Amino acid sequence: IPDGIGHRLRVMVYRRIWGISIGKGVIIAGRIRFASPQHVARNVRIGDRAVFNRNVFIDAAAPVTIGAGASIAHDVLIITTDHKIGTPEFRSADRIEKPVVI
């Protein structure tokens, strides 16, 4: 959702169209971008009164819980994936997914 749209409308769109569990009084001041968008509705939970500034990125491959009253600054990356270090010939080995709780 582009910047410049009111935060109430943005919350409504993320809640109704994306299917994200969003608490009461949440402010989303700018766009949130998602990796693994097919998992967003299942894996992203936002508590009451959380605040998101502009240009936040959430990797939704594993569960992400933003607790009540949390404030997420601009240009924050929330990453749930990594990989094991492989052999010198192929450094990116098995993928690892772990939940993030803020």
Backbone bond lengths (Angstrom), bond angles and torsions (degrees), N, CA, C in turn:
res aa  C-N    CA-C-N  psi(-1)  N-CA   C-N-CA  omega(-1)  CA-C   N-CA-C  phi
1 I - - - 1.450 - - 1.520 107.29 -
2 P 1.318 118.63 127.02 1.464 120.51 -175.65 1.526 113.56 -67.68
3 D 1.332 115.24 155.15 1.457 120.43 173.39 1.524 108.74 -62.05
4 G 1.322 116.51 158.92 1.452 120.70 178.26 1.523 113.12 95.93
5 I 1.322 116.90 -10.22 1.471 120.26 175.81 1.519 106.73 -93.22
6 G 1.313 117.58 137.86 1.456 122.02 -177.37 1.515 113.47 -54.89
7 H 1.347 115.98 146.71 1.456 120.09 -175.02 1.532 112.77 -64.46
8 R 1.318 118.49 -30.47 1.473 119.73 177.97 1.525 111.29 -67.22
9 L 1.325 116.61 -41.87 1.459 120.28 177.25 1.525 110.46 -64.97
10 R 1.329 116.05 -41.49 1.461 120.49 179.41 1.531 110.73 -61.42
11 V 1.333 118.08 -44.08 1.470 121.58 177.62 1.529 109.67 -60.59
12 M 1.308 116.99 -44.39 1.459 120.96 -179.35 1.536 110.90 -60.65
13 V 1.320 117.05 -43.46 1.465 120.52 -179.58 1.530 110.68 -65.61
14 Y 1.323 118.15 -46.18 1.467 120.10 179.09 1.530 110.90 -62.99
15 R 1.301 116.81 -35.76 1.466 121.20 -179.91 1.529 111.08 -71.83
16 R 1.327 117.10 -50.91 1.468 120.98 -172.42 1.521 114.68 -83.82
17 I 1.313 116.83 -40.79 1.466 119.31 -176.76 1.528 111.43 -87.27
18 W 1.338 117.25 -46.07 1.458 120.38 179.62 1.528 111.81 -80.26
19 G 1.338 117.81 -21.20 1.461 121.08 179.57 1.514 114.59 77.99
20 I 1.326 117.12 21.45 1.465 121.39 -178.18 1.524 109.57 -78.04
21 S 1.324 115.99 138.75 1.461 121.66 174.41 1.531 107.69 -76.92
22 I 1.337 116.20 111.42 1.464 122.03 -176.42 1.526 108.37 -126.57
23 G 1.323 116.34 127.97 1.460 122.05 -179.28 1.522 112.86 -74.14
24 K 1.318 114.75 -174.81 1.472 121.78 -179.03 1.526 110.94 -80.32
25 G 1.327 115.14 148.05 1.459 121.33 174.13 1.517 115.29 71.12
26 V 1.325 117.79 18.39 1.472 121.85 -179.89 1.527 109.44 -76.71
27 I 1.331 115.67 140.57 1.459 121.74 176.29 1.531 107.91 -117.94
28 I 1.328 115.33 124.64 1.464 121.05 174.81 1.522 106.21 -119.55
29 A 1.339 115.59 100.42 1.457 121.60 -171.14 1.523 113.83 -79.51
30 G 1.313 117.56 -19.84 1.457 120.39 -178.54 1.512 110.68 -149.65
31 R 1.305 115.09 -175.86 1.455 121.74 -175.73 1.525 111.92 -65.98
32 I 1.335 115.88 139.68 1.459 122.38 168.98 1.523 106.51 -110.17
33 R 1.325 116.61 126.48 1.465 121.65 176.26 1.525 108.27 -102.14
34 F 1.332 116.26 146.98 1.460 121.07 -176.89 1.518 111.46 -124.87
35 A 1.340 116.15 137.29 1.460 122.08 163.33 1.520 105.17 -95.86
36 S 1.305 117.32 152.18 1.467 123.05 -176.93 1.527 110.83 57.50
37 P 1.346 117.98 53.22 1.464 120.66 -175.52 1.526 113.71 -60.15
38 Q 1.326 117.87 -22.85 1.454 120.06 178.94 1.533 111.93 -67.68
39 H 1.335 118.11 -14.13 1.468 122.03 -179.15 1.519 113.69 -106.74
40 V 1.322 117.92 0.18 1.461 121.19 -172.94 1.531 112.21 -58.45
41 A 1.323 118.16 -51.95 1.468 120.89 -176.73 1.524 111.65 -60.02
42 R 1.310 116.77 -36.47 1.466 121.08 -178.06 1.527 112.30 -80.31
43 N 1.330 118.20 -32.91 1.460 120.49 -168.08 1.529 116.86 -107.67
44 V 1.314 119.92 -12.74 1.472 120.24 -176.01 1.524 110.09 -106.32
45 R 1.333 116.03 126.77 1.469 123.30 177.66 1.523 108.16 -130.04
46 I 1.337 115.89 131.64 1.465 121.50 -178.93 1.517 108.42 -124.61
47 G 1.330 116.57 124.27 1.460 122.19 -177.30 1.520 113.02 -80.94
48 D 1.335 115.20 170.54 1.466 122.85 179.51 1.529 111.67 -55.31
49 R 1.319 115.13 141.97 1.465 123.97 172.45 1.529 114.69 62.25
50 A 1.328 118.37 16.96 1.469 120.38 175.04 1.528 108.51 -71.01
51 V 1.317 115.91 149.98 1.463 121.64 -178.56 1.529 108.73 -127.36
52 F 1.336 115.72 131.23 1.463 122.47 176.87 1.516 108.40 -117.78
53 N 1.321 116.92 127.73 1.452 121.14 173.54 1.527 108.15 -83.79
54 R 1.306 118.18 -165.99 1.463 122.69 -174.38 1.533 112.72 -79.60
55 N 1.340 113.72 152.05 1.459 122.62 169.65 1.527 113.27 60.27
56 V 1.324 116.89 51.93 1.460 122.80 176.30 1.529 108.09 -93.63
57 F 1.337 116.01 141.36 1.464 122.22 178.70 1.521 108.15 -119.93
58 I 1.343 116.91 127.91 1.463 121.77 178.64 1.523 108.90 -123.59
59 D 1.329 115.41 122.84 1.460 122.30 172.98 1.524 106.17 -86.49
60 A 1.321 117.48 110.72 1.467 122.05 -173.16 1.522 113.42 -98.30
61 A 1.326 118.38 21.68 1.462 120.50 179.72 1.527 111.52 -65.31
62 A 1.331 117.44 -32.06 1.463 123.43 175.84 1.533 106.73 -124.73
63 P 1.340 118.11 165.50 1.470 119.68 -176.99 1.529 113.98 -58.89
64 V 1.341 114.74 139.09 1.463 123.13 174.96 1.522 106.68 -125.91
65 T 1.321 116.39 121.53 1.467 121.92 178.41 1.514 108.63 -118.66
66 I 1.324 115.94 119.44 1.459 122.64 175.23 1.526 105.45 -103.66
67 G 1.312 117.69 114.32 1.450 121.94 -173.43 1.515 114.13 -74.46
68 A 1.321 114.44 168.38 1.462 122.18 179.56 1.522 110.34 -58.28
69 G 1.325 115.90 132.38 1.456 121.71 176.71 1.521 115.30 78.42
70 A 1.326 118.54 2.30 1.471 120.85 179.52 1.524 110.04 -69.89
71 S 1.325 115.84 146.42 1.462 121.55 175.91 1.515 108.71 -119.66
72 I 1.324 116.47 124.30 1.458 122.39 179.86 1.529 107.66 -108.06
73 A 1.321 116.57 119.77 1.461 122.21 -176.11 1.531 111.04 -73.68
74 H 1.332 115.88 173.08 1.463 120.97 178.29 1.529 110.54 -69.13
75 D 1.326 114.67 149.05 1.467 123.25 176.74 1.530 114.00 62.01
76 V 1.332 117.65 28.90 1.465 121.43 177.85 1.527 109.98 -84.59
77 L 1.330 115.59 138.86 1.462 122.66 174.74 1.522 107.58 -110.41
78 I 1.325 117.18 124.00 1.461 121.79 175.30 1.530 105.72 -110.76
79 I 1.325 115.84 110.12 1.458 122.08 -170.80 1.524 110.12 -112.45
80 T 1.341 116.89 129.30 1.462 121.77 179.26 1.524 112.40 -109.18
81 T 1.310 118.37 -3.11 1.465 120.86 -176.43 1.521 111.85 -119.85
82 D 1.314 114.65 152.67 1.453 123.19 176.02 1.530 105.74 -154.39
83 H 1.282 116.96 -169.76 1.454 120.07 174.83 1.518 109.04 -148.35
84 K 1.312 115.29 152.75 1.456 120.59 174.16 1.523 108.25 -70.92
85 I 1.310 115.87 154.92 1.453 120.27 177.30 1.521 108.13 -85.52
86 G 1.297 114.75 124.17 1.455 120.30 -176.92 1.510 112.82 -94.59
87 T 1.292 115.23 -157.89 1.461 122.37 -179.48 1.527 110.33 -71.45
88 P 1.317 117.58 164.01 1.471 119.40 177.41 1.527 113.22 -57.61
89 E 1.313 117.09 -27.42 1.459 120.31 179.74 1.523 112.46 -75.34
90 F 1.334 116.10 -28.77 1.474 120.86 -178.80 1.524 108.52 -146.69
91 R 1.331 115.92 89.63 1.469 121.70 -172.41 1.523 114.07 -66.69
92 S 1.318 117.87 -32.12 1.466 121.00 -177.18 1.525 109.28 -88.33
93 A 1.326 115.77 96.70 1.465 121.06 -178.02 1.532 109.84 -91.91
94 D 1.320 117.34 -144.86 1.463 122.84 -174.77 1.531 112.61 -55.50
95 R 1.313 114.67 139.42 1.465 121.79 178.44 1.524 109.90 -75.86
96 I 1.329 115.63 142.86 1.466 123.03 178.33 1.520 107.44 -121.87
97 E 1.317 116.99 132.32 1.473 122.35 175.38 1.528 107.83 -122.91
98 K 1.339 116.57 127.81 1.461 121.18 178.85 1.524 109.20 -137.15
99 P 1.339 116.99 144.83 1.463 119.81 179.65 1.519 112.80 -69.28
100 V 1.322 115.16 156.20 1.462 122.67 175.57 1.527 107.96 -122.57
101 V 1.337 115.85 131.61 1.468 121.57 176.71 1.521 107.66 -125.48
102 I 1.339 115.01 125.25 1.466 120.88 178.20 1.515 107.85 -119.59
